[in-house]
Every structure is written in structure tokens, then in C-alpha cells.
Amino acid sequence: MTAPTTHEAPWQFASAWGAKGYISDLGGPVHWIDFGGPADATPMVFVHGLGGSHLNWALIGKALAEGRRAVAIDLHGFGLTPGRRTTSTVQANAKLLDRFLREVIGTPVILVGNSMGGLISIMQAAAHPETVTGLVLVDPALPMPKRLPDPGVAATFVVYAVPGLGEVSMRAMQRRLSPEELVHRIINLCFADPGRANPQMIEIGANLVRERQQIARKEESFLGAARSLMKLLMGRAKIESLMDSVDVPVLLIHGEDDRLVPIASAQRVADARPWWETSFLPGIGHTPQLEDPEQTIGILRNWLASVPALATS
């Protein structure tokens, strides 16, 4: 397979954390960052969630690259990878991830996925097991438990689900709020304790928001992804089947105070799969890798060292 054309990216938002940005032509420009690391161990690929980007992994990437190469991709419609409503769905981004693994990385990897990226990573491991040697799910998107969801979260996703209303609502919010306010809005939703947010990450995250303001109709990409995700999560049996077909070591990390994917959903999944390694984090929300990066790094390192096929020498 011919390697795609790749060149250095004009943006280096993650350089503060030791990563370098690139763009590869995978039927269009795809942005990703490389934290470096030795090439003689199974590489690690990070996959962000809905509304996320490569920056979601900046606080843990370099530490994990001490034992292996570590990279993070921007999915279609997110971060610095352009997208459209049709190319930003979960299914389309699953195809993008598969192509990225085969053509850019070129060897089986340890996939680390958060939220929507966790579901996409499950889909990859189930459909293309030859590309994945280990799977880390960080608060993955899962079917909801049979109880009332968080009212604020439920209201937000109801708006997203309605064609026209979702687009108008997002455009109005982008006009009304500054880049810093948009970043804080996400932190308030995803963190159990917003006071834990890294100040430098807030600043650089706001700069990324400013860069993305130049993208026309970006809300359509987001909503294409959100609507496809909500539809997929209604198919509990299909997702359960996908998880059961994963035949590699799995680590499930989940914040107990996650408002977006309740801990009850993760507990249900873990109870049905006792062969998975699980780590539930009290007082942590939807993005442990940002809210408590040191704890997340420690959990990942301990798990990698405990799995002979994944451990580095």
C-alpha cells in the first residue's frame, strides 16, 4: 500500500506538550499530531470524542510516548480536519480511522478512544481485528441506562436532534460566546470539578476555537456526528454484540461523576465482561485524561505493563 502524501501542518497547537502536527492526504486533508516515541513497540493512537480534537490528548500523550510512539488524529469535522455533514458521521469517521491506521501508521496499534472516539474504537477492533492489539476505552459512548438522564445533557441533545433547530442554536451560541466562554462551557459539561482544568489548555483551546471560526458551516459537521451517534446508541443489542466480538485486551476507564455517559452504563458493560480490566474514578467526569491526567497516565502504564503482548522491554 502506497503511503499517503504527508507534510508538516501549519498549526502547532500541541507543541507546548511536545507534539508535532502533520497533514496527510486520505481522500482529503487529515490533521494529526505525533508525540514521538520509540518505534520498536506497538504504537498508540488516540481518538477524541464529539466536539473534541487532538488537544484532548495533549496532557497525557508525551508521557505515554516514553515507551512507544503515540499519535492523535482529528476526525472529519473536528479539530483541524475539515468535514461535511455526510463525512462527519460516526460511520464515516470509523472508515477514516481504519484508513489512517493502515496508510499512515501501517502496523497494528493500541487504540485509546474517549466518548464517541471510544465507540469508533470498538467498531474498529470488532470489524478489523488485524489492526488492533489492545483497546482502551475512556468514558466511551454507551447506551443509556434505564433511568432519567442528566436534565441539562438531555435538553442539549434534544436540541441537537431536531433538524434546523440544532443548526440555529449552535450558530447563535457561537455568535454569543467568546472562544474562552465556549471552552469553559465544554469544561463545565465534561469535568466533575471545572477548577481542575489546565490554564494553558484553556488558552490554547480558545486559540483552536478561533482558528475553527474560519470554517464555514462547521456546525453541520458536528450535528451530523451527533445525530449519527444518538441513532447508533439506540441500538443497544448491536453495540453489545460489537463489544462481545472484541478479541483483544481491553481497559475501561470511567469517571464516576460523568454527566454525559452515566457510570451505570459503564458498570453494566463491565459486569457483563469480567475479562475486561476496569478502573472507575471517583470524583471525575467525562474526560479523565484532561481532568486528572496523572492518574490516567498511571492507570494506562500499569495496564500496559500487566499485558505481556503490549508491554515494552
C-alpha positions as CSV (number, residue, x, y, z in Angstrom):
1,M,0.0,0.0,0.0
2,T,1.4,3.4,-1.0
3,A,1.8,5.8,1.9
4,P,-0.3,9.0,1.6
5,T,1.3,12.3,1.0
6,T,2.1,13.8,4.4
7,H,3.6,17.2,5.3
8,E,4.1,19.3,8.4
9,A,0.9,21.2,9.5
10,P,0.9,25.0,9.6
11,W,-0.5,24.8,13.1
12,Q,1.3,23.5,16.2
13,F,-1.3,23.9,18.9
14,A,0.1,20.9,20.8
15,S,3.7,21.9,20.6
16,A,3.6,23.1,24.2
17,W,3.2,19.4,25.2
18,G,5.9,18.1,22.9
19,A,3.8,17.1,19.9
20,K,4.3,18.0,16.2
21,G,1.4,18.4,13.7
22,Y,1.0,16.8,10.3
23,I,-1.5,16.7,7.5
24,S,-1.9,13.5,5.4
25,D,-4.0,13.2,2.2
26,L,-6.6,10.5,2.9
27,G,-9.0,11.5,0.2
28,G,-8.7,15.0,1.6
29,P,-6.6,16.6,4.3
30,V,-6.5,14.9,7.7
31,H,-4.7,16.5,10.6
32,W,-2.9,14.5,13.3
33,I,-0.2,15.0,15.9
34,D,2.8,12.9,16.8
35,F,4.2,12.8,20.4
36,G,7.2,10.8,19.2
37,G,8.4,7.7,21.0
38,P,10.4,4.6,20.0
39,A,9.3,2.6,17.0
40,D,10.1,-0.8,18.5
41,A,6.9,-1.2,20.4
42,T,3.2,-1.3,19.5
43,P,2.2,2.3,18.7
44,M,-0.7,4.1,20.5
45,V,-3.4,6.0,18.6
46,F,-5.7,8.4,20.4
47,V,-9.3,9.0,19.1
48,H,-11.2,12.0,20.5
49,G,-14.9,12.3,21.2
50,L,-17.8,14.5,19.9
51,G,-16.7,18.1,19.8
52,G,-13.1,17.2,20.7
53,S,-9.8,17.3,18.9
54,H,-6.2,16.2,19.2
55,L,-5.8,18.6,22.1
56,N,-7.9,16.2,24.2
57,W,-4.8,14.0,24.5
58,A,-2.1,16.7,24.9
59,L,-1.8,16.3,28.7
60,I,-1.0,12.5,28.6
61,G,0.5,11.9,25.1
62,K,4.1,12.7,25.8
63,A,4.3,10.7,29.0
64,L,2.9,7.6,27.2
65,A,5.2,8.1,24.3
66,E,8.2,7.4,26.6
67,G,7.7,3.7,25.8
68,R,6.1,3.7,22.3
69,R,5.1,6.0,19.5
70,A,1.9,7.9,20.3
71,V,-0.2,9.9,17.9
72,A,-3.7,11.6,18.0
73,I,-6.0,12.1,15.0
74,D,-8.5,14.8,14.3
75,L,-11.6,13.1,12.9
76,H,-13.5,14.6,10.0
77,G,-15.3,17.8,11.0
78,F,-13.3,18.2,14.2
79,G,-10.1,19.9,15.3
80,L,-8.2,20.8,12.1
81,T,-9.6,18.2,9.8
82,P,-12.4,19.6,7.6
83,G,-15.6,17.7,7.2
84,R,-19.2,17.8,5.9
85,R,-22.4,16.6,7.4
86,T,-22.0,13.3,5.5
87,T,-18.3,12.7,6.2
88,S,-18.5,13.5,9.9
89,T,-20.9,10.7,10.9
90,V,-19.7,8.0,13.3
91,Q,-19.7,5.5,10.4
92,A,-17.7,7.8,8.1
93,N,-15.2,8.6,10.8
94,A,-14.8,4.9,11.5
95,K,-13.8,4.4,7.9
96,L,-11.3,7.3,8.2
97,L,-9.7,5.8,11.3
98,D,-9.3,2.5,9.5
99,R,-7.6,4.2,6.6
100,F,-5.4,6.2,8.9
101,L,-4.2,3.1,10.7
102,R,-3.5,1.2,7.5
103,E,-1.9,4.0,5.4
104,V,-0.3,6.4,8.0
105,I,0.6,4.1,10.9
106,G,1.0,0.9,8.9
107,T,1.1,-1.5,11.8
108,P,-1.4,-2.8,14.5
109,V,-1.9,-0.3,17.3
110,I,-3.3,0.2,20.8
111,L,-6.4,2.3,20.3
112,V,-7.3,4.8,23.0
113,G,-10.8,6.3,22.5
114,N,-12.8,8.8,24.5
115,S,-16.6,9.2,24.3
116,M,-17.6,8.9,20.6
117,G,-14.0,8.0,19.9
118,G,-14.4,5.1,22.2
119,L,-17.4,3.8,20.2
120,I,-15.4,4.3,17.0
121,S,-12.5,2.4,18.5
122,I,-14.8,-0.5,19.5
123,M,-16.1,-0.6,15.9
124,Q,-12.6,-0.7,14.6
125,A,-11.5,-3.5,16.9
126,A,-14.6,-5.5,16.1
127,A,-14.6,-5.1,12.3
128,H,-10.8,-5.0,11.7
129,P,-9.1,-7.0,14.4
130,E,-5.9,-7.3,12.4
131,T,-5.3,-3.5,13.0
132,V,-5.7,-3.5,16.8
133,T,-3.7,-5.3,19.5
134,G,-5.2,-3.5,22.6
135,L,-8.2,-1.3,23.3
136,V,-8.5,1.5,26.0
137,L,-12.0,3.0,26.4
138,V,-12.1,6.2,28.3
139,D,-15.7,7.1,29.2
140,P,-16.8,5.6,25.9
141,A,-20.2,6.5,24.4
142,L,-22.6,3.7,25.5
143,P,-26.4,3.1,25.5
144,M,-28.1,5.0,28.4
145,P,-29.2,3.1,31.5
146,K,-33.0,2.8,32.1
147,R,-33.3,5.9,34.2
148,L,-33.7,9.6,33.6
149,P,-30.5,11.2,32.1
150,D,-28.9,14.4,33.4
151,P,-31.6,17.1,32.6
152,G,-29.1,19.6,31.1
153,V,-27.4,17.0,28.9
154,A,-30.8,15.6,27.8
155,A,-32.0,19.1,26.8
156,T,-28.9,19.8,24.8
157,F,-29.1,16.6,22.8
158,V,-32.8,17.1,22.2
159,V,-31.9,20.4,20.5
160,Y,-29.2,18.7,18.5
161,A,-31.6,16.1,17.3
162,V,-34.1,18.5,15.7
163,P,-33.1,19.4,12.1
164,G,-32.9,23.1,11.7
165,L,-33.2,23.9,15.4
166,G,-29.8,22.4,16.1
167,E,-28.1,24.4,13.4
168,V,-29.8,27.7,14.5
169,S,-29.0,27.0,18.2
170,M,-25.3,26.3,17.5
171,R,-24.8,29.4,15.3
172,A,-26.4,31.6,17.9
173,M,-24.2,30.2,20.6
174,Q,-21.1,30.7,18.5
175,R,-22.1,34.3,17.9
176,R,-22.9,35.0,21.6
177,L,-20.0,33.4,23.4
178,S,-16.3,34.2,23.1
179,P,-13.8,31.4,22.4
180,E,-12.9,31.3,26.1
181,E,-16.5,31.0,27.1
182,L,-17.1,28.2,24.6
183,V,-14.1,26.3,26.1
184,H,-15.4,26.9,29.6
185,R,-18.8,25.6,28.5
186,I,-17.3,22.3,27.4
187,I,-15.3,22.1,30.6
188,N,-18.4,22.7,32.8
189,L,-20.1,19.8,30.9
190,C,-17.2,17.4,30.9
191,F,-15.4,17.9,34.2
192,A,-16.7,16.9,37.6
193,D,-14.6,19.8,39.0
194,P,-14.0,22.6,36.4
195,G,-11.4,24.0,38.8
196,R,-9.1,21.2,37.7
197,A,-8.8,22.5,34.1
198,N,-5.3,23.2,32.9
199,P,-5.0,27.0,32.4
200,Q,-2.6,26.6,29.4
201,M,-5.0,24.1,27.8
202,I,-7.9,26.6,28.2
203,E,-5.8,29.3,26.5
204,I,-4.7,27.1,23.6
205,G,-8.1,25.5,23.3
206,A,-9.6,29.0,22.8
207,N,-7.0,29.7,20.1
208,L,-8.1,26.5,18.4
209,V,-11.7,27.7,18.6
210,R,-10.6,31.0,16.9
211,E,-8.8,29.0,14.1
212,R,-12.0,27.0,13.6
213,Q,-14.1,30.1,13.3
214,Q,-12.8,30.4,9.7
215,I,-14.6,27.1,8.8
216,A,-17.9,27.7,7.1
217,R,-20.9,25.7,8.3
218,K,-18.9,23.8,10.9
219,E,-22.0,23.2,13.0
220,E,-23.3,20.9,10.3
221,S,-20.4,18.6,10.7
222,F,-20.8,18.5,14.5
223,L,-24.6,17.8,14.2
224,G,-24.0,15.1,11.5
225,A,-21.8,13.3,14.0
226,A,-24.1,14.0,17.0
227,R,-27.2,12.7,15.2
228,S,-25.5,9.6,13.9
229,L,-24.1,8.9,17.4
230,M,-27.6,9.2,19.0
231,K,-29.1,6.9,16.4
232,L,-26.3,4.3,17.0
233,L,-26.7,4.4,20.7
234,M,-30.4,3.4,20.4
235,G,-29.3,0.0,19.1
236,R,-28.2,-1.5,22.4
237,A,-28.1,-5.1,21.1
238,K,-25.8,-4.1,18.2
239,I,-23.4,-2.3,20.4
240,E,-23.4,-5.2,22.9
241,S,-22.6,-7.5,20.0
242,L,-19.7,-5.3,18.9
243,M,-18.2,-5.3,22.3
244,D,-18.5,-9.0,22.7
245,S,-16.7,-9.6,19.4
246,V,-13.6,-7.6,20.5
247,D,-10.9,-10.2,21.0
248,V,-8.0,-8.1,22.3
249,P,-7.1,-6.9,25.8
250,V,-9.5,-4.1,26.9
251,L,-9.1,-1.5,29.6
252,L,-12.2,0.5,30.6
253,I,-11.6,3.8,32.4
254,H,-14.7,5.7,33.5
255,G,-15.3,8.8,35.7
256,E,-18.0,8.1,38.3
257,D,-19.3,11.6,38.0
258,D,-19.7,11.6,34.2
259,R,-22.8,13.5,33.3
260,L,-22.7,12.5,29.6
261,V,-22.3,8.7,30.0
262,P,-23.5,7.7,33.4
263,I,-21.4,5.4,35.5
264,A,-24.3,3.0,35.5
265,S,-23.8,2.4,31.8
266,A,-20.1,1.6,32.3
267,Q,-20.8,-0.6,35.3
268,R,-23.4,-2.6,33.3
269,V,-20.9,-3.1,30.4
270,A,-18.1,-4.1,32.8
271,D,-20.3,-6.6,34.8
272,A,-21.1,-8.3,31.5
273,R,-17.4,-8.6,30.6
274,P,-15.4,-9.6,33.7
275,W,-12.4,-10.3,31.4
276,W,-12.0,-6.6,30.8
277,E,-9.8,-4.6,33.1
278,T,-11.8,-1.7,34.6
279,S,-10.9,1.4,36.6
280,F,-13.7,3.6,37.9
281,L,-12.6,7.0,39.1
282,P,-14.5,8.8,42.0
283,G,-15.0,12.5,41.6
284,I,-14.0,12.5,37.9
285,G,-16.2,13.4,34.9
286,H,-16.3,12.6,31.2
287,T,-12.7,13.3,30.3
288,P,-10.3,11.8,32.9
289,Q,-7.3,12.4,30.6
290,L,-7.9,16.2,30.9
291,E,-9.3,16.4,34.4
292,D,-6.8,14.1,36.1
293,P,-4.0,13.3,33.6
294,E,-1.5,12.0,36.1
295,Q,-4.0,9.4,37.4
296,T,-5.0,8.4,33.8
297,I,-1.3,8.0,32.8
298,G,-0.7,5.8,35.8
299,I,-3.6,3.6,35.1
300,L,-2.6,3.2,31.5
301,R,1.0,2.5,32.3
302,N,0.1,-0.2,34.9
303,W,-2.3,-1.9,32.5
304,L,0.2,-1.9,29.6
305,A,2.9,-3.4,31.9
306,S,0.4,-6.1,33.0
307,V,-0.4,-7.3,29.5
308,P,2.7,-9.2,28.1
309,A,1.7,-8.6,24.5
310,L,1.6,-4.9,25.0
311,A,4.4,-4.3,27.5
312,T,7.6,-2.6,26.4
313,S,11.0,-4.0,27.2
